[in-house]
Structures are given as structure tokens and as C-alpha cells.
Amino acid sequence: MRIFRTAAGILGSVPKAYAIHRAIRHASLFFAGLSVDDMWEVYGEFLITYACETGWEKMLSCMANNLQEFLDNLNSMHYFIDQIAFKSEMRGPTFQCESVGEGSLRLHYFSHRQGLFPIVKGLVRRTARLLFDMEVKVNVVERSQERRKSGMVEHVVFSLEPDEEHRAGKRLAYKFKRQTRASSDLEVCDPVQPLSLNLKDFSRMFPYHICFNRQMVVEHVGRHLLVEYGLADKKMLKLTELVQLVQPADIQQLTHKSIMTYLNTLFIFQLKHHCKRNEVEKGSSEAFQQPLSLKGQMMPVDGGNSIVFLCSPHVTSVRDILNLKLFISDMPMHDATRDLVMLNQSRICQMELNKRLEETVRKLKGLAEELDKKKHQTDQLLFEFVPSVVADAFRLGKVAPPREFLFRVIRLAREAFLVIETIHNEL
């Protein structure tokens, strides 16, 4: 475990796969009878324990109410850790969890790093035990290689079976998987009373949303896109003509089917059209500003016949907003992006103040060192021709007792006079 802890501690400074791989291979030399895959499983169990010990326990505990929803949210958690918290360039694995029958789950694991899938087995088992107080059997059902847009990925399918207390029909079954209810239980309003919400109101509530059908034709968009991008007159506009997919990077072709496969993943699109605010006058040297990126979630509506992309501008700082010529008022007050931008700007200002404070402290330390040097030089000049015993007494503020000293300066002066006299005689 000491080796595992060392590897986990250096994940922030070296690529994750290389750090773990070295730790596992070194550890496997010390444990007889365990294969490398078994060591990966042990590391997976340790990893969730280490995360809880280093301050992530509360966040992991509030991720979901059951194991299925926890696994469904792993992609968004990886995105937050890699892209927001630590600004890493690494591409983490992706997960897709589906229900099989009434009492089991099937977990799909995709990774560009080969041979690390046993970590998932240990991690899922330990997560179920720590966060949901249950025992889960995890088995590999299928393992294959797939070519994606971002390269070759390893695709591993796991089957998840709960213990007896959490099986379907048991009191604690809700901790294992999402409970499906009858459609009558999901009615949120009187079916006879029409919903007092029209498309105009919806566009104001979600000014950046995009709705499209199975043929990928855009049906309606949010008010900001409609006004600032001049989309009111564009008919039969394809989604691929409006935006370019940034994430998930694994989708080779943007279709209704491929989007439905990645419903538990954050989507990021970059608009192909430029905002009217970004247009410049003729002859101006100012170039077009960077295109707007939208980050959000795909929500199937109308039984899956249409999909609504509920999103917000993909910005994290005031600089991003200025580069896009956006304003905070362009985002509705219920949009948490406003808080994120202001929080990050507050943090940036605090970091700048800390940087200035550190620079001031560094300069003061330099001045203090320079002052010490000057004091030392002054002290040497002041007591240069005074015996050390007398000089030490003066430095301590004491009175030096009277003594007889043979000053070296007298000898030097006498020798100097002799040399001068010799030179004079020779001339």
C-alpha cells in the first residue's frame, strides 16, 4: 500500500498511466501469487480509499443516490477534475451504464490506455462498499478494440450483480439501480390543464438551447442564438451546419443514434456562425473574435423524436467573456455559469494580490540582505585599525581595559619608509 500511496501522490506531476504502471510492476515483485491484473484490482480498491482520505469523500457521497446513477455521472466528474480543477490535457476514460433485466447492470468502459480495465473492478467494488454499503460482483463479459475518432480505444463490458439484500424487490434495492416508476406516477401536472408555457417563454428561459429532430434538422433555438446569430430566417437548418462537435471526441459521425448513446456525457459544441457583435467595419484591422462554444446536456423529448441541447456558454473567466464579446447579463440568473465566472475572477484577483505580495516580500528580503551587507562593511571600516579585543568590546557596548598593543600598522609604516628610502637612494 505504501507503493500505491506513493503512486497516487505523484499523479499530479507525471502522466497517470506511467506512474501507476511503475508502481504496480514494482509492487507485483513483492507479492507472490498475484498477477498484474490482480494488482490492478487492488490498486482500484485503494484508489477510492485514497480519494476519500484526501478530501473527496463528501463530494463522492453526494454524487448520486444509487450505484447506477453514480456510474452514470463518472464522465462529468472526470471532465470537472481534468478540465476545470487541474487543467489537465489527459483524456480520461468514459463510462456508459445500462440496466439489464430487473436486478443487474452492465457497465461499458472505454479507454485509450490499454490493460488498465482491472482497476474498474476494484474501484466499483470498493465504491459500492464505502458509499452504498453493499457488496457487488463485477465480472468481465466482453473485451474488444474499437476505432474511434480520437484513435483506438479499449472497450470492456462489465456485469454488475448486487448482494442478496439489494436485489430487485428487496427493501434496499434502490441503492443499486435507478427505480423505474409507472408513467402515472410521473405526472407533474393535470393532463387536462394545458401547460402555460409557450416556445417564446422557453426560448427566454434557455437562451442558448438548440432543439433538433431525428433528421438532425434544427426545430428551434434560444433567444440569444436567434437574435445575435440571425437564425430567424434560416429554414431546414441542419445541426451540423450550425455547430461543430468538440466533445465527446469519440463520436465519429454526429447522428441521432450516436447522441442517444452518449446521453450521460457532457457535450461541447462550437458555433460555425459568427455573432453580429463580432462583425467589424470594412477596412478595420480587427479580426473576428473567437466563435462561441456551448456546453451542456442532451435531453430527449417527445418520446425521443426530438432532442433538446440545454446548454450555457463554455466560459470560465471574465477574459473568456470579453474575447467572445459576451456579457454576464446575456446569461439567465438561474445559470450557474454566472457564479462560476465571478468566482473564478475573484480567485484570479486574489492570486494576483498574492503574487504581488510575494514579490514585495521578495524585494524586502533582498533589501534586508543588502542592508546587512552594508552594516558589515561599515563595521569593518570602523574597526579596521582597532585591535579585535577592543573592537569586540565596543560592539558589545563595554569599556575596553587599558592594554599595550603592538600595532601592525607601525611595522608596516616603518617597512614602507625603508622601501621609500631605498628607492630614493637608487635614484
N, C-alpha and C positions, 0 to 999 in steps of 0.2 A: 504494500500500500504506500510505502514511502516513495517508491519509484513512480507510482501513479500520481501521487500528490505533486511530485516534482514536475512531471509532465504537464499536469493541469495548470500548474503555476506559471509555466513558460509559454502557454498557448497564445498569450497576447503579444509575444515578441518574435515567434517563429511560426511558419505555417503549421496549422493544426495537425495535418496528416503526418508530417515528418516527425513532429515532437512525440505524438502518441506512438507512432510506429517504432521509433527508437526505444521508447520506454517499454513497450510490450515485448519487443525482441530481447531486451536485456532482462526483463523480468522472467521471461519464459526459460531462461538459462538456470534460474534459481528454483523453479518449481517443477519437480519431476512428475510425469504422468499427465500433464496438461498440454493440450495442443495450443497453437496460436489462436485458433478460433475461440477456444475456451477462455484464453486470457483476454481476448477482446470482450467477451461477455462479462467477465469480472470487472473489466475497466468500465463497461457501460453501467454496471450497478454502482461502481464507485463514483462515476461522473455526476449522477443526480445527487448523491450524498454530498459530494464536494460543493456542488452548486448551492445546496441548502445551507451548508456551513459558511459560505462566503456571501450571504446576504440575499440570495434569490428565493428563499423559501416562501416568503409571503406572496411574491409575485406568481410563483408557480401554483400556490394553493388557490389563488383567486382566478386562475386561468379558465376553469370550467367546473361544472357540477358532476361530470362523469368522465370516464376514460375516453370514450369515443369523441366527445367534444374537445377534450384536451389534445388528442392526437390531431384533430381537425385544425387546431389553432397553432400547431407547431410551425407551419410555414410563416405565418405572420410574426411569430416570436423570433424565428431565425432572421427575418427581414429587419426587425427592430434592433436586434443585437448586432448584426453585421453592418447595416447601413446607417443606423441612427446613433446607437450607443457608442460603437467603437470605430465607425467609418472604415470597415474592413473591405478589401477588394476580393475576399474569398467568396466562392459560391457554395453555400451550404446545401445540404440535401433537401429534397422535397418529399412530402408525405401526402398520401390520399387514403382516407379511411372509409370503408363502406360496411354496411350491415349485411350479414349473411344469415338468412333464416331468422329465428327468434332469439337465439342465445349465443351467437358468435360474431366476431368482427374479422374483417380482412384488411390488413394494412399493406399499402404499396409504398415501397421505399425506392427513391431514385437518387443516385449519387454519381458524380464524376470521378470519385476516388474509389478505386477497386478494392474489394476484400475487407471493407470496414463494416459490412452489414451485421456481423455478430454483436456489435455494440448496441444495436437497436434491441436485440433480445434482452440483454441485461438491463438496458435503460427502461424499457417498458415494464418489465417485471418489478424493478425497484420503484418506479413511479407509481404503479398500482398499489404497491405495499405501503409506501410512505404517504401518498396523497389521498388514496381512496380506501385504504385499509382492506385490501383484498389480494388474493393470490391469483395470478393469471398464468396460464400455459401458453407459451409462444413457440410456434414451430414454423420452419421454413417450408412453404408449399411449392414455390417456383422461383427459379433464378435464371435471368437471361440478360443479354446485352441488347441495347436499343440505340439506334442512331437518332439523335435529336438535333435541333438547330444549333445548339451550343456544343455539339460533339457527341462522342459515345458516352452513354451512361449505363450504370449497372441497375437493373430493375429486379428487386427482390420482393416477393409476396409472402407475408406472414399471416398465419391464422392465430387468432386470439380466443382462448376459451377461459371463462371465469370459473371460480371455485363454486361449490355447491350452494353457498349462501347467496350468491349474486347471479344465479341463473334466472332465466325468464320465468315469471310467475312468483318469484320469491320477493320478500319484503325489500331487500336491498338491491334488487335488480337495476334500479335507476342509477346506481353508481357506476355500472359497467357500460351501458349504452343509452343512447337517446331514446326516450319513450315516445312512441307514436300514439296519437290520440285520434278519436273519431272526428270527422270534419265538423260535426255538430258542436263538439266541444271547443272548436277553434273559432267559432263565430264571435266577432268582436263588435258587431253592430246588428241592428234589426234588419233582416234581409228585405223587409217590406219598405223600410225607410231608406230612401236613396242617400248615398254618401254625398255630403255637401262639400265636395272638393272637386274642382274642375282642373283642366290641364293648365290653365293660366296660373292658378294658385300653386299648383305643383311645380311649375317652372320657376316661380319666385322662391319657393321653399328650397329647391335644389337647383341653383342657377347654373350648375356645371354638368348636370346629368345628361346622359345620352341613352335613348331607348331605340332598340332595333329589333327586327323580326327574324324569323328563321332564314330568310333570304339575305340577311345581313344588311337590309335596307333601313336607313335611319327613319324612324317614325316621328320623333320629336326630341328636342334638346332643351336645356335650361335657358333661362332668360339671358344670362351673360353671354353664352355662346351665340344665342340667336341675334342679339343686338350688336355685340362687339365684333363678331365674325361674319356678319351679313349672311346668315344661313336661312333667312326667312323665304327667299326666292328660290332656294335650291330644292328641287324635287327629285325623288328617287335617288337620293344620295347614298352611296354605299359607305359602310363603316370604314372600309379600307381606304376610301378616298378622303375621308375626314381625318383619320388618325393613323399613327404608326405604332405598332406594338413594341414596347420596351421590355416589359416583364409580364408574365413568365417568359424567360428566354428559351424555354424548351419547346414552345409551340411553333411548329414548322409552318402551318397554314392557319390563318385566323378564320375559323368556321364556327357555326352554332354548336356543333358537336364538340369541338375542341374546347370551347369556352365552358360548356356544361361539365366537362371533365375536370376543370380547374376552379370550381366554384369556391373551394376553401382557400384560394390563393389570392393575394393582393395583385391587382392589375395596375399597370402604369402605361398610359398612352401619351404620345406626343402629337400634338395637333399639326397637321400639314398646312393649315391655313394660318395667315398672319393676322393679328388683331389690328383693327383700324387705328388704335392708339400708336401702334408701332410704325405706321406708314410715315415716311419723311417726304419733305418737299423736293421737287425736282432740282437737281444741281447740288443738293446737300451732301456733304461728305459723311453724314451719319448713316451707318449701316442699319439694317433691320435688327431688331432685338431678337434674342433667342426665343424660339417657339415655346408655347405653354405646354407643360406636362401635367397630366391629371392622374391622380392616384385614388383608387377606391375599390369597391366590391361589386361583383356581378350578382344581380338578384333576378331570378326567373319570375315572370308574372304571366297571368292568363294561362295557367297550366303549362308553362314552358314555351308557349308560342312566341313570346317576346321576352327580351332580357333588358333590364334597366341597369345601366352602369352608374351607380351612386358614387360620386367622387368629389374631390376637392383639389385645388391647385397643389401640385407637388413642390411645395416650398417649405423651407425650414428656418429662414432668416430674413431680415429686412433687406439684405443685399439681393437675395433672390427675387423679392417682390419688386425692388427698384429695377432690376435687369429686365423684368417682364413688363414693366410699366403697369403693374397692378397696384391696388390699394387694399388695405385691410377692410375697408368698407365694402369692397366687392364680394367679400365672403359673409354669409349669414352669421348671425350671432351664435347660433347653435353649433356652428362648425368649430371643432376643437383646433383646427389649423391656426386660427387667430391666436389662441392661447399659446400654441407651440411656438409661433413666430416671436411673440412678445417675450416668452420665457427664454428662448434662445438668445434674443437680443439682449435681455437683461444679463444672461450668463456671459455673453461676449463682452459687454461693458465691464462686468466685474473682472473678467480675465484681463482686460486692457488695463484696468486700475491696478490689479495685482502685478501686472508686468511693469507698469511704471514704478510701483512701489519697490519691486525687486531691483529695478535699475537704479533708483535713488539710494537704496541700501548699499548696492554695489559701489556706487560712487562715493558714498560716505565712508565705506570701508577703505577705499583707495586713498581718500584724503587723510583718514586716520593713520594709515601706514606711512604716507608721505610726511605727516606731522611728526610721527615717531622718528623717522629718519632725520628730519631737521633738528629735533631735540637732541638726538645722539651726536650729530655733527657739532651743534653748539656746545654741548658738554665737552666734547673732545678739544675744541678750540679754547674753551675757557680754562681747562685744567691741563693743557698740553705741556706746559713748562713747570708744572707743580708736581712734587713727588706724589706717588699714588696713595700713600698713607694720609697725607694732608688732603688730597682730593676726595678720598672716601669720607673723611671726617666732615668736610664742607658739604658734601652731598647729603649727609645724614643730619645736617644742622648742628653738628657738635664742634667744640673747640679743640683744635689740634694742639697737643702739648709741645712745648719748645724742644727742638732737637737740632743736632748738627747734621747737615746733609752735604754730601759731595756731589754737587750738581754736575751733571754730564755736560751741560751747556758750557761750563767753564773750560772743561777739557777740549771740547770742540772748538771753542773760540781760540784757545791757545794754539791748537794744531793749525787752525786756519791762518793765524798770524804768522806762524813759522813758514807755511807754504807761500804766503804772500811775500814774506821777506826773502825767501829763496828765489822766487821768480824775479823780484826786483834786483837782486844781486846779479842774476844772469843777464839781465838786460843792461 
